Amino acid sequence: MCGIAGCFTNNGLINKEKFKNALDSLDHRGPDDSGIEEIKLDNGFLILGHKRLSILDLSRLGHQPMISSSKNLILTFNGEIYNYKELKKELSSLGFKFETSSDTEVLLNSWTKWGKDCINKFRGMFAFCIYDKTKKILTLVRDNFGIKPLYFKNDNSNLHFSSEINAILKLSPYSNKPNYVSFYNYLVQNTYDNNCETFFENIYQLEPGHLIEFEFGDEISFKKTKWWQPDFKKFQKPNYENSVFKLRDLFLKNIELHLRSDVPVGAALSGGLDSSSIVCAMRYLYPDIDINTFTYIDDDQKISEFKWAKIVNEYVGAIPHYIRGTSENLKNDLDNLIISQGEPFASTSSYAQYCIYKAARDNGIKVTLDGQGADELLGGYDGYVGYRMLSLIEEFKLFKTISFLIKWSKYPRRNIKLGIMDFGRITLPDKIYMLLRKQLNRDFRPNWLNYDFLKKYNVYFSEIRDDFKNEFSGKRVTEKLIASLNGRGLPALLRIADRNSMHFSVESRLPFLTCDMAEFALNLPENFFIDDNGLSKSIFRKAMKGIVPENILWRKDKIGLETSQEKWLIKNSVFFREIVESWALKCDAVDKERLMKYFDFSIEKYHNSDAIWRLINYAQWYEHFIG
């Protein structure tokens, strides 16, 4: 894993020292090596930079930016191509020579042979820039799911791009203006990272599965292309037992590929199905390797995963590391956490993850396998109850819908009322939905916002609801899963995991997120992964039988990475109140008096800790990045 950055200008020379300082802000992403290439163009200057975290081919031969043997292509690459050995063999048979054992050279030669069509051959996570001297085109590419980040700013005369926004801010120092659409969506709707917008005005992220080609003339022109989306075949009706076998085979092959490394590999373990399956599959495939696991343990026994993680650790003979967080730890680490993320995030569960990667680094683990993406591919979380009910109704299965709801409600943390509310959330007309939201104190227009100010920035004061397509009638869960891959859901989790892991120079790998597995899973009938009893990930549980302990396979409760957030906020309420109040004094988008009344009421009544955390987070982010 690495950090990349680049800059083009047609307004004179690039300040190399300024660029080096921007690149150095990515040291944590690549502490092992650094490189810069300068290219004089007909009408400007281009500079590409790279910070390397050595995972494959630890020698200096993997140095970047890397130049092709023809001297025509220059590449700066962040990520891993897991099937690089197979591609290298194919390219060698076509006459290509290799001087390294790195996946970077495989990528470079693949582009030489197949051009941008080579991207569809890659199985991995990646964000890279490649400049073609002959075609005079600079291409930025991001992997299928957006596991690896890539940001850019283009003002027609200057292009800046990087793995992290902070480097762009150093290259373009007047870019630290808040995006008030993102401000509203985050604070009111808890929505972020669901499109190309960021929390900064005029700084964008390249969306998952996209590439963008820049040509440098008197002005910078560009063309953005979506190069990947899941291939959905509505009328496919596979055999259940064959599908179980296929899913098992795909997952084990993914684990095998993701373990390719020249440095030690560990795993984040929660005790839930996804992370437990990864750890158990590692042992199943490699009976003799050391497996270091890292688990966050909360002091509140109601949300502690210690019991379940211990079962898995003992089952595989792992080397366990248990990490605890406290309100005092959060207070002390708050600035580092927020600066490392670069943008606000949803809850303090991100801090638990931050602590896990810190422990991995401290114990000499440079690569971890993690379970992100399983819920979005296999119908996890609480079983997408409203969407499943809608699918059944569209198939005119009313009695089955009622039966499903009743059986779904029997699981922990569920009830019939929640199921009906979820169904109403996605099906009610907008006016009725907004009225009910207001009755539940979840108004889209809280009284502490300055609406006259926000209207100047074209803020839409409502929720952008699901847009159901006719082609997905009877497959509403599938439609939602596909949407969550690059909309609201997975991208936010991936951004948080990337920043947390890379802050400690740890590469986080996600074996659930491969295009092969996605296209297979998303073409399964919905009752394969959410069965008629409301059990989520049903087919995956069956696929892991004999690999994962039975009591883990059939757990009915899902806790995940939770913290004692409410207790932490109350304990540090004076400290956090000062942060929010200081920000409110200089932010024109809020009414300070009403905001502080809302804050005090919420702390006093133990009300909506997630919303209060978002205020704290945004306020401290604003202090560090906007000023």
NORFEN-V514138 format. One record per residue. N is the residue number from 1. RES is the residue in three letters. PHI is phi as a letter, one per 20 degrees, with the letter a starting at -180 (999 if undefined). D_CENTER is the distance of its C-alpha to the mean C-alpha in whole Angstrom. Layout:
N&RES&PHI&D_CENTER  N&RES&PHI&D_CENTER
This chain:
1&MET&999&15  2&CYS&b&16  3&GLY&c&16  4&ILE&c&18  5&ALA&b&20  6&GLY&a&23  7&CYS&b&25  8&PHE&c&28  9&THR&b&31  10&ASN&d&34  11&ASN&d&35  12&GLY&o&37  13&LEU&f&36  14&ILE&e&32  15&ASN&f&33  16&LYS&f&32  17&GLU&f&32  18&LYS&f&30  19&PHE&f&27  20&LYS&f&28  21&ASN&f&27  22&ALA&f&23  23&LEU&f&23  24&ASP&f&24  25&SER&f&21  26&LEU&d&19  27&ASP&g&21  28&HIS&f&18  29&ARG&f&16  30&GLY&b&19  31&PRO&e&22  32&ASP&e&24  33&ASP&a&26  34&SER&b&26  35&GLY&b&27  36&ILE&c&28  37&GLU&c&30  38&GLU&d&32  39&ILE&c&33  40&LYS&e&36  41&LEU&d&35  42&ASP&f&38  43&ASN&c&37  44&GLY&r&35  45&PHE&c&33  46&LEU&c&30  47&ILE&c&28  48&LEU&c&25  49&GLY&c&24  50&HIS&b&22  51&LYS&d&21  52&ARG&d&21  53&LEU&d&20  54&SER&f&22  55&ILE&c&21  56&LEU&d&23  57&ASP&l&26  58&LEU&f&27  59&SER&f&30  60&ARG&f&30  61&LEU&f&30  62&GLY&e&27  63&HIS&g&27  64&GLN&c&25  65&PRO&g&25  66&MET&d&27  67&ILE&d&30  68&SER&f&31  69&SER&f&35  70&SER&e&36  71&LYS&m&35  72&ASN&e&33  73&LEU&d&30  74&ILE&c&28  75&LEU&c&24  76&THR&c&21  77&PHE&c&18  78&ASN&d&15  79&GLY&p&14  80&GLU&b&16  81&ILE&d&18  82&TYR&f&19  83&ASN&e&22  84&TYR&f&23  85&LYS&f&26  86&GLU&f&27  87&LEU&f&27  88&LYS&f&29  89&LYS&f&31  90&GLU&f&31  91&LEU&f&32  92&SER&f&34  93&SER&f&36  94&LEU&e&36  95&GLY&o&38  96&PHE&f&35  97&LYS&d&36  98&PHE&c&33  99&GLU&d&34  100&THR&c&31  101&SER&d&29  102&SER&e&25  103&ASP&f&23  104&THR&f&23  105&GLU&f&26  106&VAL&f&26  107&LEU&f&23  108&LEU&f&26  109&ASN&f&29  110&SER&f&27  111&TRP&f&26  112&THR&g&30  113&LYS&f&31  114&TRP&d&29  115&GLY&m&27  116&LYS&f&24  117&ASP&f&25  118&CYS&f&24  119&ILE&g&20  120&ASN&f&20  121&LYS&e&22  122&PHE&f&19  123&ARG&d&17  124&GLY&r&14  125&MET&c&11  126&PHE&a&13  127&ALA&b&13  128&PHE&b&17  129&CYS&c&20  130&ILE&c&23  131&TYR&d&27  132&ASP&d&30  133&LYS&f&33  134&THR&f&35  135&LYS&e&33  136&LYS&l&32  137&ILE&c&28  138&LEU&d&25  139&THR&d&22  140&LEU&d&19  141&VAL&c&16  142&ARG&c&13  143&ASP&f&12  144&ASN&g&12  145&PHE&d&8  146&GLY&m&7  147&ILE&f&6  148&LYS&d&8  149&PRO&e&9  150&LEU&b&12  151&TYR&d&14  152&PHE&b&18  153&LYS&c&21  154&ASN&c&24  155&ASP&d&27  156&ASN&m&29  157&SER&d&31  158&ASN&c&28  159&LEU&d&25  160&HIS&c&22  161&PHE&b&19  162&SER&a&17  163&SER&f&13  164&GLU&c&14  165&ILE&f&15  166&ASN&g&18  167&ALA&f&20  168&ILE&f&20  169&LEU&f&22  170&LYS&f&24  171&LEU&f&25  172&SER&c&25  173&PRO&f&27  174&TYR&d&27  175&SER&e&24  176&ASN&e&23  177&LYS&d&24  178&PRO&f&22  179&ASN&e&20  180&TYR&f&22  181&VAL&f&20  182&SER&f&17  183&PHE&g&19  184&TYR&f&21  185&ASN&g&18  186&TYR&f&16  187&LEU&f&19  188&VAL&e&21  189&GLN&d&18  190&ASN&l&15  191&THR&d&13  192&TYR&a&11  193&ASP&l&9  194&ASN&d&10  195&ASN&b&12  196&CYS&f&14  197&GLU&f&15  198&THR&d&14  199&PHE&f&16  200&PHE&d&18  201&GLU&f&21  202&ASN&m&21  203&ILE&d&18  204&TYR&c&16  205&GLN&d&12  206&LEU&f&13  207&GLU&f&11  208&PRO&g&10  209&GLY&m&13  210&HIS&c&15  211&LEU&c&18  212&ILE&c&20  213&GLU&d&24  214&PHE&d&26  215&GLU&d&29  216&PHE&d&31  217&GLY&d&34  218&ASP&f&36  219&GLU&c&33  220&ILE&e&29  221&SER&d&29  222&PHE&b&26  223&LYS&c&25  224&LYS&d&21  225&THR&c&21  226&LYS&e&18  227&TRP&e&19  228&TRP&b&17  229&GLN&b&17  230&PRO&g&17  231&ASP&e&21  232&PHE&d&22  233&LYS&d&26  234&LYS&f&27  235&PHE&e&30  236&GLN&f&29  237&LYS&c&31  238&PRO&f&30  239&ASN&f&32  240&TYR&f&30  241&GLU&f&32  242&ASN&f&31  243&SER&f&27  244&VAL&g&27  245&PHE&f&28  246&LYS&f&26  247&LEU&f&23  248&ARG&g&24  249&ASP&f&25  250&LEU&f&22  251&PHE&f&20  252&LEU&f&22  253&LYS&f&22  254&ASN&f&18  255&ILE&f&19  256&GLU&f&22  257&LEU&f&20  258&HIS&f&17  259&LEU&e&20  260&ARG&f&22  261&SER&a&22  262&ASP&d&25  263&VAL&c&24  264&PRO&f&23  265&VAL&d&20  266&GLY&c&19  267&ALA&b&17  268&ALA&e&15  269&LEU&c&18  270&SER&d&18  271&GLY&n&21  272&GLY&e&19  273&LEU&f&19  274&ASP&f&16  275&SER&f&16  276&SER&f&20  277&SER&f&20  278&ILE&f&18  279&VAL&f&21  280&CYS&f&24  281&ALA&f&23  282&MET&g&23  283&ARG&f&26  284&TYR&f&28  285&LEU&f&27  286&TYR&c&28  287&PRO&f&31  288&ASP&d&32  289&ILE&f&29  290&ASP&f&28  291&ILE&c&24  292&ASN&e&23  293&THR&d&21  294&PHE&c&19  295&THR&c&20  296&TYR&e&19  297&ILE&d&23  298&ASP&e&23  299&ASP&f&27  300&ASP&f&27  301&GLN&f&28  302&LYS&f&27  303&ILE&d&23  304&SER&f&24  305&GLU&d&23  306&PHE&g&25  307&LYS&g&27  308&TRP&f&25  309&ALA&f&23  310&LYS&f&27  311&ILE&g&28  312&VAL&f&26  313&ASN&g&26  314&GLU&f&30  315&TYR&f&30  316&VAL&d&28  317&GLY&m&30  318&ALA&f&27  319&ILE&e&27  320&PRO&e&25  321&HIS&c&24  322&TYR&d&24  323&ILE&d&22  324&ARG&d&24  325&GLY&d&23  326&THR&c&25  327&SER&f&25  328&GLU&f&27  329&ASN&f&24  330&LEU&g&22  331&LYS&g&25  332&ASN&f&25  333&ASP&e&22  334&LEU&g&21  335&ASP&f&21  336&ASN&f&19  337&LEU&f&16  338&ILE&f&16  339&ILE&f&17  340&SER&f&15  341&GLN&f&12  342&GLY&n&14  343&GLU&b&13  344&PRO&f&13  345&PHE&b&11  346&ALA&f&13  347&SER&b&15  348&THR&f&16  349&SER&f&14  350&SER&f&12  351&TYR&f&15  352&ALA&g&16  353&GLN&f&13  354&TYR&g&14  355&CYS&f&17  356&ILE&f&16  357&TYR&f&15  358&LYS&f&18  359&ALA&f&21  360&ALA&f&19  361&ARG&g&20  362&ASP&f&24  363&ASN&d&24  364&GLY&m&24  365&ILE&e&21  366&LYS&d&19  367&VAL&c&17  368&THR&c&15  369&LEU&d&14  370&ASP&c&12  371&GLY&e&11  372&GLN&g&8  373&GLY&o&9  374&ALA&f&12  375&ASP&f&13  376&GLU&f&12  377&LEU&e&14  378&LEU&d&17  379&GLY&m&17  380&GLY&e&16  381&TYR&l&16  382&ASP&e&20  383&GLY&n&20  384&TYR&l&20  385&VAL&g&23  386&GLY&f&24  387&TYR&f&23  388&ARG&f&25  389&MET&f&28  390&LEU&f&28  391&SER&g&28  392&LEU&f&31  393&ILE&f&33  394&GLU&f&32  395&GLU&e&34  396&PHE&m&36  397&LYS&d&36  398&LEU&f&37  399&PHE&f&38  400&LYS&f&35  401&THR&f&33  402&ILE&f&35  403&SER&f&35  404&PHE&f&31  405&LEU&f&31  406&ILE&f&33  407&LYS&f&32  408&TRP&g&28  409&SER&f&30  410&LYS&f&31  411&TYR&e&28  412&PRO&g&27  413&ARG&m&26  414&ARG&c&27  415&ASN&b&30  416&ILE&f&31  417&LYS&g&31  418&LEU&f&27  419&GLY&f&27  420&ILE&f&29  421&MET&f&27  422&ASP&f&24  423&PHE&f&26  424&GLY&f&28  425&ARG&g&25  426&ILE&d&24  427&THR&c&28  428&LEU&f&30  429&PRO&g&31  430&ASP&g&29  431&LYS&f&32  432&ILE&f&33  433&TYR&f&29  434&MET&f&29  435&LEU&f&32  436&LEU&f&31  437&ARG&g&28  438&LYS&f&31  439&GLN&f&33  440&LEU&e&30  441&ASN&m&29  442&ARG&c&26  443&ASP&f&28  444&PHE&f&26  445&ARG&c&28  446&PRO&f&29  447&ASN&f&32  448&TRP&e&30  449&LEU&e&29  450&ASN&e&31  451&TYR&f&31  452&ASP&f&34  453&PHE&f&32  454&LEU&f&28  455&LYS&f&30  456&LYS&f&31  457&TYR&d&27  458&ASN&l&27  459&VAL&f&25  460&TYR&e&25  461&PHE&e&26  462&SER&a&24  463&GLU&e&22  464&ILE&e&21  465&ARG&e&21  466&ASP&f&21  467&ASP&d&23  468&PHE&f&24  469&LYS&d&25  470&ASN&g&29  471&GLU&f&28  472&PHE&d&25  473&SER&g&28  474&GLY&n&28  475&LYS&c&25  476&ARG&f&23  477&VAL&f&20  478&THR&g&19  479&GLU&g&19  480&LYS&f&17  481&LEU&f&15  482&ILE&f&15  483&ALA&f&14  484&SER&f&11  485&LEU&f&9  486&ASN&c&9  487&GLY&d&11  488&ARG&f&11  489&GLY&p&8  490&LEU&f&5  491&PRO&g&4  492&ALA&f&5  493&LEU&f&4  494&LEU&f&1  495&ARG&f&4  496&ILE&f&6  497&ALA&f&6  498&ASP&f&7  499&ARG&f&9  500&ASN&f&11  501&SER&f&12  502&MET&f&13  503&HIS&g&15  504&PHE&d&17  505&SER&l&17  506&VAL&d&15  507&GLU&e&13  508&SER&e&11  509&ARG&d&11  510&LEU&c&10  511&PRO&f&13  512&PHE&f&13  513&LEU&e&11  514&THR&c&14  515&CYS&f&15  516&ASP&f&19  517&MET&f&17  518&ALA&f&15  519&GLU&f&19  520&PHE&f&21  521&ALA&f&19  522&LEU&f&19  523&ASN&d&23  524&LEU&f&24  525&PRO&g&26  526&GLU&f&24  527&ASN&f&27  528&PHE&f&26  529&PHE&d&22  530&ILE&c&24  531&ASP&f&27  532&ASP&f&30  533&ASN&e&30  534&GLY&n&27  535&LEU&f&25  536&SER&f&21  537&LYS&l&20  538&SER&g&24  539&ILE&f&24  540&PHE&f&22  541&ARG&g&24  542&LYS&f&27  543&ALA&f&25  544&MET&e&25  545&LYS&f&28  546&GLY&n&30  547&ILE&d&27  548&VAL&d&26  549&PRO&g&28  550&GLU&g&30  551&ASN&f&29  552&ILE&e&25  553&LEU&g&25  554&TRP&d&27  555&ARG&g&25  556&LYS&d&26  557&ASP&e&24  558&LYS&c&20  559&ILE&d&19  560&GLY&m&16  561&LEU&e&15  562&GLU&d&17  563&THR&c&20  564&SER&e&23  565&GLN&g&21  566&GLU&g&25  567&LYS&f&27  568&TRP&f&25  569&LEU&f&25  570&ILE&f&29  571&LYS&f&30  572&ASN&d&29  573&SER&f&30  574&VAL&f&32  575&PHE&f&30  576&PHE&f&27  577&ARG&f&30  578&GLU&f&31  579&ILE&f&27  580&VAL&f&27  581&GLU&f&31  582&SER&f&31  583&TRP&f&28  584&ALA&g&30  585&LEU&f&33  586&LYS&d&31  587&CYS&d&29  588&ASP&f&31  589&ALA&e&28  590&VAL&c&29  591&ASP&e&33  592&LYS&g&33  593&GLU&f&36  594&ARG&f&34  595&LEU&f&30  596&MET&f&32  597&LYS&f&34  598&TYR&f&31  599&PHE&f&29  600&ASP&f&32  601&PHE&f&33  602&SER&f&29  603&ILE&f&30  604&GLU&f&33  605&LYS&e&33  606&TYR&l&29  607&HIS&d&28  608&ASN&l&24  609&SER&f&23  610&ASP&f&19  611&ALA&f&21  612&ILE&f&23  613&TRP&g&20  614&ARG&f&18  615&LEU&f&22  616&ILE&f&22  617&ASN&f&18  618&TYR&f&19  619&ALA&f&23  620&GLN&f&22  621&TRP&f&19  622&TYR&g&22  623&GLU&f&24  624&HIS&f&23  625&PHE&d&21  626&ILE&d&24  627&GLY&n&27
